[in-house]
Amino acid sequence: MAAVYVNNIAIDSGEDFTQDYTLSETGGKLIDLSGYRAKAQIRKHPDSKTAITFSVGFPNRSTGVLNLSIPRWTTSLLKPGRYVYDIMIVKADNKKEIVVEGSALVRAGITTDSSMISPGSDERTCIAVLNASFKSYPDLDTKWNTFRSTYPNRRFYLLQPTLVGFGNTVTNDNYDQLACPDNFLEETTVNISPLI
Amino acid sequence: MIATVTQSSTELNEGGTVSFFVSTSGVANYTQLYYTTEDEIDGTIKESDFISNSLSGPFQIFNDEGSIDVTVSRDRVTEGTERFLIKIRETSITGPVVGISTLIRINDTSRAPSINASGKTFGPIQVTADYGVTSIKSDWYSICDIDSLPEGSKVALLMPDANLTKASYDAFIEKLTERNITVITVTDPDTDWIQPFLGVLN
């Protein structure tokens, strides 16, 4: 069982926030996060009804590395002051555990420029809705490399309309129908909670 | 010599076994034949994909029958779906081919969940093919976390089949409009879901 680490963070309002965490067991052994999910939220008080949810990434699951981020247009909504946050991991057997908690000091930005706070082309949310693709794997593989190297900060959602619909876990058949390239699948979060 | 090859399955998961049954006619008992494992695309199948750590081997014919069991390794490497077949050969693993199996698909069970999730890429996510029926529409606004975008933002949308998800799309647009979020519609004539997003999206 992992210890609950206390880690206090500082967030500058109106700026992008990102931080990596390396999770380890009590004895120091790195936790293999393969198959794990995670959720992290920040609230004014533990009992506050409203919360802002961090984007969670797993830059390296096998060595226990987890990344939290909040884009600047969301941090700009936080008023300066002290908040609390924690990170909950959900293991492959669906057991949940808080692994990091702490306070978050939100600091006011000095230089403000509202035109720079909104997401621009490089951070555009992209949504593709289609049930099948007739493209080939190598072709899409190359294009996905180009997409991610050119636009590392674009959020990308691939929605597949099916008769079973939302909430059903995808299988290899879904990947095949859309000709999902391997490099896309290596970095994607499939339709697991909290998306469901 | 002609060898007929049948198989127990044409699809298996990592860790699974497929059995190939070889039938011949008039072949002496204990005749040694050979099999080689070959992939659909050169180079994608390798020794480590199999428990035996080998792509070829001998087997014997008895009463004009022989069999080969092939077990696929279970790993955590995302390789994508791979397909292979076996060829039956006389005299050696490079000898003349006397029989070929059909293609066997290896499902890459190590794909989900993803190896290292970026937190910026999501899907495929199944949504409802609603065909305009509002009672079964999907909430794209929530699924795509549009609430985290500020008012006045833009999202880029590729949706080649408008009829397939008309109800979900209409509800999505209604919610976007409430928050003054506009849609940049992108298109592609060839079901390519990456190409339309490779350019500037203003």
Interface residues (C-beta under 8 A of the other chain):
Chain A: S34 G35 R37 T53 S55 V56 G57 F58 P59 N60 R61 N67 S69 P71 W73 T74 S76 I117 S118 P119 G120 S121 R124 T125 C126 I127 A128 V129 L130 N131 A132 S133 F134 K135 Y137 D139 L140 K143 W144 T146 F147 T150 Y151 P152 N153 R154 R155 F156 Y157 L158 L159 Q160 P161 T162 L163 V164 G165 F166 G167 N168 T169 V170 N172 N174 Y175 D176 L178 C180 P181 D182 F184 L185 E186 E187 T188 T189 V190 N191 I192 L195
Chain B: R76 T78 E79 G80 T81 N107 D108 T109 R111 A112 P113 S114 I115 N116 A117 S118 G119 K120 T121 F122 G123 P124 I125 Q126 V127 T128 A129 D130 I136 S138 D139 W140 I143 C144 D145 I146 S148 L149 P150 G152 S153 K154 V155 A156 L157 L158 M159 P160 D161 L164 T165 S168 Y169 I184 D190 T191 D192 W193 I194 Q195 P196 F197 L198 V200 L201 N202
